[in-house]
Amino acid sequence: EIFRTLPQRDDILMGVLRADLVGFHTYDYARHFVSSCCRILGLEGTLDGIENAHMGTITRVAVFPIGIDPDKWINELDTPSVQARVLEMTRQFSGRKVLLGVDRLDMVK
């Protein structure tokens, strides 16, 4: 939607498509980008990305979510080492309230 409102949309999209790889945070963002290139520029969308027959190139479009894998952390709770640490902390802080802060767990800054 955004690209359709921009006066220089063709130039912007063609500039982005000069990259070998364009990454997005979510599948929907990637899908909308591919759709914009197809509708605005008349290019072909493929399973790999955008094919530009005029330039003889394919720009790969991929999804790179930012964040943690919650299932990994939930499953980690059942490991013996974590269970031992939980038991140790339960004893250590028995009868006290514990406040826990969790900072960013992803590697992106």
C-alpha positions, -999 to +999 in steps of 0.1 A: +000+000+000+027+025+010+047+020-023+016+028-044+013+063-027+049+073-034+056+094-065+090+078-071+078+042-063+092+027-094+127+041-087+126+031-050+115-005-058+140-009-086+167+004-063+158-022-036+158-049-062+194-042-071+203-061-039+209-099-040+187-104-009+160-084+007+149-094+042+117-087+061+107-093+097+075-112+089+061-133+061+033-108+055+058-080+050+078-101+025+046-111+007+034-075+004+067-064-010+067-091-037+031-082-045+041-045-048+069-053-072+045-075-093+017-049-094+037-017-097+067-029-118+050-057-137+078-081-126+074-118-119+072-131-083+088-166-078+092-188-048+127-174-044+118-137-047+115-113-077+126-121-112+136-091-132+138-103-168+149-069-181+181-070-159+184-107-159+185-109-121+166-125-093+164-107-060+158-132-032+131-122-007+133-139+027+119-136+062+143-131+091+122-128+123+137-109+152+132-123+186+135-155+206+122-190+201+097-192+230+094-230+226+131-234+231+130-215+264+099-234+277+115-267+268+146-257+286+126-255+319+124-293+319+162-299+317+179-313+348+203-284+351+175-258+351+154-278+375+184-280+399+189-243+396+152-236+403+154-258+434+185-241+446+170-206+442+137-218+458+157-227+489+179-197+488+150-172+485+125-191+506+100-167+523+111-137+502+097-121+471+119-122+440+117-097+412+130-108+379+139-086+349+145-100+315+164-079+290+165-085+252+173-121+245+178-117+207+212-108+192+200-078+172+209-044+187 
